[in-house]
């Protein structure tokens, strides 16, 4: 995920694994900051939440 972020897997308790995502945000011009915060970020949050929940569902179904 070059120039975007990364997924990370970390060992958790009782043989579980924690899965996270880190996103990089480049510099945004001052005038564009409100568009970034109120336009892009809510849409990005919804998309990322759906993606992570889908990955969770698929991983848990496969582990059975």
C-alpha positions in Angstrom: 0.0 0.0 0.0 2.8 2.4 -1.0 2.0 6.0 -0.4 -1.2 5.2 1.5 -0.6 3.3 4.7 -0.4 -0.3 5.9 -2.2 -3.2 7.6 -0.6 -4.5 10.7 -1.1 -7.8 12.5 -0.1 -8.0 16.2 -0.3 -11.0 18.6 -3.1 -10.8 21.1 -4.1 -12.7 24.2 -5.1 -16.3 24.1 -3.8 -17.0 20.6 -5.8 -14.2 19.0 -4.4 -11.7 16.5 -5.1 -8.0 16.4 -5.6 -6.5 13.0 -5.2 -2.8 12.4 -4.8 -0.3 9.6 -2.7 2.8 9.6 -3.3 5.5 7.0 -1.0 8.3 5.9 -2.4 11.7 5.1 -0.2 14.0 3.1 -0.1 17.7 3.7 -3.3 19.6 2.8 -3.3 23.3 1.9 -4.9 25.5 4.5 -7.8 26.3 2.3 -8.6 22.7 1.6 -8.5 21.5 5.2 -12.3 21.9 5.8 -13.0 19.9 2.6 -10.6 17.2 3.9 -12.1 17.0 7.4 -15.8 17.4 6.5 -15.9 15.9 3.0 -13.3 13.2 2.6 -12.8 11.9 6.2 -16.4 10.8 6.9 -16.6 8.9 3.6 -13.2 7.4 4.2 -14.2 6.3 7.7 -17.4 4.5 6.4 -15.4 2.8 3.6 -12.6 1.7 6.0 -15.0 0.4 8.6 -16.9 -1.7 6.1 -13.6 -3.0 4.7 -12.3 -4.0 8.2 -15.6 -5.6 9.2 -15.7 -7.6 6.0 -12.1 -8.8 6.6 -13.0 -9.8 10.1 -16.1 -11.7 9.0 -14.1 -13.6 6.3 -11.2 -14.3 8.7 -13.4 -15.6 11.4 -15.5 -17.8 9.0 -12.3 -19.3 7.6 -11.0 -20.1 11.1 -13.9 -22.4 11.9 
